[in-house]
Amino acid sequence: MEHFERDLAAFKRKLLLMAGHAENSVARAVQALVERNSQRAAQVEEEDAVLDRLEIEIDEMGIQLLAKAPLASNLRLITAGMKISHDLERIGDEATTIARRVLDLNQNLPASSFHEIPQIAEIAIGMLRESLDAFVNRNSSKARQIIPRDKQVDALNKQVQRELAQSIAENPESLTRSLNLMTISKALERVADHATNIAEDVVYLDEALDIRHSGKLAG
Amino acid sequence: MEHFERDLAAFKRKLLLMAGHAENSVARAVQALVERNSQRAAQVEEEDAVLDRLEIEIDEMGIQLLAKAPLASNLRLITAGMKISHDLERIGDEATTIARRVLDLNQNLPASSFHEIPQIAEIAIGMLRESLDAFVNRNSSKARQIIPRDKQVDALNKQVQRELAQSIAENPESLTRSLNLMTISKALERVADHATNIAEDVVYLDEALDIRHSGKLAG
């Protein structure tokens, strides 16, 4: 039993390590965009392999833990952890998408302003950080507060898509640049989707336990 | 034990039901595009809720099964099933994206040809169907054959993106139409990504079992 608790703590630690990497990747990709820093963008691409490896390791630990889990609540926690790790891996993929577009953008002259993109990034990264906090602290009311922000990100992304389409229409030379920025904005919108998935997992985890505790799920 | 086997069989059946829905959604969304059938596109959007519900049900069944799983190989199978159901749910989201773009496209005059998109759809849907077959039949060599096709889809999608960007540059009036087709092509490329995830899960499932059987994973 003590052995199990220790392994479960190690599982959570590894998940947090992965979460830190995922968050850094997104933050770095956006930094690379804002600062036109191609080296930083290349770094994001390289680090994606770390997230891929961590996902496999977390899956392995999860399977080992499941074989020894004594309580239904632990089963739920472990499978939620495995799902979250999958979302974090996908966030890494989105960061890589952003980084590649930044590398392409940086081959040209300084781009005009696109202040909504850092704004979307800030909300998306905040949602990611808080959803992980909510998971760690098993705080479903905090997780619930994160979910509606996804709509805000969707709206901002739509606005960016519209503005960039407008800019292509008015200035066809901006085509490649605008398409790259569209992809970056969309990738950030997907980061927010994944953060929402994580927040929903936390709510579900908590509610299912509540229901189970209240005996409604008996049988 | 017999009870467990029966429940495991029901879990697999539900997963196959979900897989059928996901495959139909993508096929219908593409059909709606090719036939300019808005009613069909609207149907895809409505049916997405079915996939969302099935994912939750499969998760629930998975958790219940995990609590009773007697063998490590079963734990692996169940967690792989839960991961696959997550990928299927995302495929439904991509189908919905396609359907929404089709609805937008259909508000305008007939579009010119874009024969690569049905071609991408055919490969992606084939990958999805075969990866599920490989899962059901536990056929990892078949699953392995699916994975390289993802590169083919990536290349076709890149070609479509390039051609459509070209068409915007040459004919700015095609902007909205081209952006919609770009999104559709990208969504199909993501369907192929999810099918690849499923194929990789099948390979992993099989290999981990092989390793375990050969005693390398002892300890």
Interface residues (C-beta under 8 A of the other chain):
Chain A: D59 G62 I63 L66 A67 A69 A72 L75 R76 T79 M82 K83 H86 A165 I168 A169 P172 L175 T176 L179 M182
Chain B: D59 G62 I63 L66 A67 A69 A72 L75 R76 T79 M82 K83 H86 Q161 A165 I168 A169 P172 L175 T176 L179 M182
